[in-house]
Amino acid sequence: MKKFFNMIEVTLAIAVVGLGMAGIMSLFPVGVQASRDAIGDNYSADSVEQMLAYMAAACQSSWTTYISSDGTTGNIKEYAAVSPIADTDTTPPVLADRIGDTNLFNTAIGSGKDVFCIRQPATGNPDFAAHIRIWKAKITNMTIAGNSGVELPYYDAVHNLGAVRLYAEISWPVEKPYSKRTKRVYTIELFKQN
């Protein structure tokens, strides 16, 4: 005669399977968050690289328009004058604010020349949307011709030379309050070419 499983064995088997399934299900949120973080890190690095390359080209084409000799004027400001991003600035960009055929968008934050929004892709439902703040600083502690601790000017009209360090802070996702976003800061040094 065949012997079937009794009720205790069936209950224990269901409990073991249930515990295994609960363990597997608990890994899904961790995996989704890790995937979201990886996408954000990839897009942020690419986006800032494009933005800084764009700013470097613009500065080289018209140095005094973007970088002034006294540091107080020009389209790119010093950190103290850069518009802050408030926790309430969570509106994603709209296509009407798109800058040319790029993934960049103007924002209503500050003067509109130091905080930008970026979307990847620029149209449709974006995978990634972030704010980018741009500011400048003097290059200090340089060693030039044996002199250490030299501070380079933004622009020296006599010698037609200049130097600047550009910073770009990217924070994402735009939909979250600024204090809860992931943030990265990137930098590039530019030297005026004659």
C-alpha positions, 0 to 999 in steps of 0.5 A: 500500500502507498504511503502519502504525506501526512499533514505535518510534513506538508505544512513543514514543506510549505513553510520551508518554501515560503521562507525561501520565497520571502528571502528571494523577494526581499532581494528585489528592492535591493536589486532595483535600488542598485540598478537605479544607483548605477544608472544615475552614476553612469548618466551623471558622469556622462552629463557633467562631462558633456556640460563641462566640455560645452562650457569649456568650448564656450569659455575658449570662444569668448573668455571675457563673456564667461570669465571676467577679470575681476571675478564678479561679472561674466556668465559664470559666477563664483560659488557664493553667488551661485543660486541655491537649489531649494528642497521645493525645486522638484519640477522636472523640465518641460520641452519648451525650456530646452536649449537648442537640440541638447539634453539641457534645459533652462530652469526657473532657479536663480538667474538661469545661467548657473543652474541647468536641468538635464534629461536623458533622453531629452524627449519622451519619458526620461530615464534620468533627470538632474539639476547641474549647478556651475561655478568658478574659482581661481586656481591657487597653489600653482608652481610656475617657473619655480615659484610655488603658491602662485594664484592665477588671475581669471584674466590678465588683459596685458598678457591676454592670459587667464585661468579658471577652475570650473565646478559642476554639481549634479544632483538627482533625481529632480523629483526628490527634495534637494536635501535627499538627492544623490550629489556629485561634484566634478571639476575642470581647469581651463587656461585661456588659449591665445 
